[in-house]
Every structure is written in C-alpha cells, then in structure tokens.
Amino acid sequence: MKTINEYLEEKREMQRIGARGGVDGRLVRRMTPRLTCKDGFSMSVQVGDGKYCSPRKDGATHYTAAEIGFPSEAEPLIMEWVEDADDPTGTVYGYVPITVIDAVIAKHGGFADE
C-alpha cells in the first residue's frame, strides 16, 4: 500500500501565481485532490505554504505532518487534532502526523485507486 507522502508527491501540481503575462510569478502548490479510501471514507489532505503541515513549504517532497479537512465521517484516530469537535466533518485538523494519516488510510482499506 502506498503512503500518504507517496500520494501527495504523485498528485503534486505546481502553478505560478501573481505573474504578469506568465512571468515572474511565485510557484505554489495546487490543492491536492480529495483522497478516497476503498471503503468510501474520504478526506482532504493538504500540504504546503500556508497549510497546517510540517514543513510548510510548497516544494517539499516529504512531510511529517499534514492538514486534514472535511472527512466524510467522524474518525476517532484524528480527533486529537480536530479544530471544531462539534462539527467533525465540517472542519480541519491541523498538523496531523503522517503516521496517523497512514493509519487512517489503512483502517479504511487503503486508497480506492489501488
């Protein structure tokens, strides 16, 4: 089974923003597509500048923590990092260790596309 770091690298797309005529813009990481597991569980996992992750760099290829957002159902393994415990499917989870994210994916059968 692939890891979340492998998924993030596989799905990484960069784009230039703030450029005039496509020149001199800042290169930033685009949003990573929503992750879906084999049992239907899904969540957003984001990394890069301005996200609740480590390192907070758009160009990094290995992360130790990532931001999870809007899981399809409450997931006990990530509740320690929930921003709004009253709305576990409508909030974000900051600085979730990569090992925990890999455990969530494994618990839900792995990536749907594997």
C-alpha positions as CSV (number, residue, x, y, z in Angstrom):
1,M,0.0,0.0,0.0
2,K,1.3,3.5,-0.8
3,T,1.9,6.0,1.9
4,I,0.3,9.5,2.1
5,N,3.7,11.0,1.3
6,E,3.8,9.0,-1.9
7,Y,0.2,10.1,-2.7
8,L,1.0,13.7,-2.1
9,E,4.0,13.5,-4.4
10,E,2.1,11.7,-7.1
11,K,-0.7,14.3,-7.0
12,R,1.6,17.4,-6.7
13,E,0.9,20.1,-9.2
14,M,2.6,23.5,-9.1
15,Q,1.4,26.7,-10.7
16,R,2.6,30.3,-11.0
17,I,0.5,33.0,-9.3
18,G,0.9,36.7,-9.4
19,A,2.6,36.7,-12.7
20,R,2.3,39.3,-15.4
21,G,2.0,37.5,-18.7
22,G,3.1,34.3,-17.0
23,V,6.5,35.6,-16.0
24,D,8.0,36.2,-12.5
25,G,5.1,34.8,-10.6
26,R,5.5,32.8,-7.4
27,L,5.4,29.0,-7.8
28,V,2.9,27.5,-5.5
29,R,1.4,24.0,-4.9
30,R,-2.2,23.5,-6.1
31,M,-4.8,21.8,-3.9
32,T,-4.3,18.1,-3.7
33,P,-7.4,16.1,-4.9
34,R,-9.6,14.7,-2.2
35,L,-8.4,11.2,-1.1
36,T,-10.9,8.4,-1.2
37,C,-10.4,5.0,0.5
38,K,-11.6,1.6,-0.6
39,D,-14.5,1.6,1.9
40,G,-15.7,5.0,0.7
41,F,-14.2,7.1,3.5
42,S,-12.8,10.3,2.1
43,M,-10.9,13.4,3.3
44,S,-8.9,16.3,2.1
45,V,-5.2,16.1,2.8
46,Q,-3.2,19.3,2.1
47,V,0.4,20.4,2.5
48,G,2.4,23.4,1.5
49,D,2.8,27.1,2.3
50,G,0.0,28.4,4.5
51,K,-1.3,24.9,5.4
52,Y,-1.2,23.3,8.9
53,C,1.6,21.0,8.0
54,S,5.3,20.4,8.5
55,P,7.3,21.5,6.7
56,R,5.2,24.5,5.5
57,K,6.8,24.5,2.0
58,D,5.2,24.2,-1.3
59,G,8.2,22.4,-2.8
60,A,8.8,19.8,-0.1
61,T,8.7,16.1,-1.1
62,H,8.4,14.6,2.4
63,Y,6.1,15.8,5.2
64,T,6.0,14.8,8.8
65,A,2.5,16.3,9.4
66,A,-0.3,17.4,7.2
67,E,-3.6,19.2,7.3
68,I,-6.8,17.1,7.0
69,G,-10.1,18.7,6.1
70,F,-13.7,17.7,6.0
71,P,-13.6,13.9,6.4
72,S,-16.7,12.1,5.2
73,E,-17.4,10.8,8.7
74,A,-16.0,11.3,12.2
75,E,-12.8,9.4,12.5
76,P,-11.6,8.6,16.1
77,L,-7.9,8.3,15.1
78,I,-7.7,12.0,14.2
79,M,-10.0,13.6,16.8
80,E,-7.0,14.7,18.9
81,W,-6.3,17.3,16.1
82,V,-9.8,18.5,15.4
83,E,-10.4,22.2,15.2
84,D,-14.2,22.1,15.9
85,A,-15.2,18.9,17.8
86,D,-18.9,19.8,17.5
87,D,-18.6,19.5,13.7
88,P,-16.0,16.8,12.9
89,T,-17.0,16.5,9.2
90,G,-17.1,20.3,8.6
91,T,-13.7,21.4,9.9
92,V,-10.0,21.0,9.6
93,Y,-7.4,19.0,11.6
94,G,-4.0,20.7,11.8
95,Y,-0.6,19.2,12.0
96,V,-1.8,15.6,11.9
97,P,1.3,13.3,12.0
98,I,1.8,11.4,8.7
99,T,1.9,8.1,10.6
100,V,-1.6,8.8,11.9
101,I,-2.8,9.6,8.4
102,D,-1.3,6.4,7.0
103,A,-3.1,4.5,9.9
104,V,-6.4,6.1,8.9
105,I,-6.0,5.1,5.3
106,A,-5.0,1.5,6.3
107,K,-8.0,1.3,8.6
108,H,-10.3,2.2,5.7
109,G,-8.8,-0.4,3.3
110,G,-6.2,1.7,1.5
111,F,-6.6,4.1,-1.4
112,A,-9.6,3.5,-3.6
113,D,-7.5,3.7,-6.8
114,E,-5.0,0.9,-5.7
